[in-house]
Amino acid sequence: MFTIVLMSNSDLFDKLYQEINRQNTFYFWVVGIVVSVAIAIAAFFGILQWRLSDKQIQKMKNETRQELEELYQFSNMRDKINEIKGDLASIKQEVEKLGNDNNANKQNINSLLKTENDIESITPGKISIDPTEIHFSLEKTLLESDIISLMHADNDDEIKRLSDGIKDKMADCKK
């Protein structure tokens, strides 16, 4: 029934060593499988969270853009900015045209003044020219010139000087 096997100490230690080695191998396999499964689960949930986060972030961006568009009406602002740019371009053209007209008016006044001096020297007293009319015409042209210069002024000192000059001329015209 029972078999008794006699073993020496070294055989016994070898047998014990083999049994411990077999149990360690089994233990390491179980621990390795559990750790691998845990890493796989963590990786799966990490990737799932990353994908959800990207989608949620994109969704939040789109919602924020839509809310800002509704709140501030950016498309209407763009349209108004384009309208203002067009208006500024036409105003710039008008100012340039007025500047050209102003230069032409200055030349006309200078030629009128020269002609007036020539006419008075040739035929004094025969031509009736009202000097106040010429004076007001000259003042009007100079006032227009100052206004156009004010529109093209770049620094504050020049703007202040021109606006004060225009105010003074307007006050003189009222007197």
Salt bridges, closest charged atoms under 4 A:
GLU19 OE2 - ARG22 NH2 2.49
GLU144 OE2 - LYS140 NZ 3.92
ASP146 OD2 - LYS169 NZ 2.46
ASP164 OD2 - LYS160 NZ 3.50
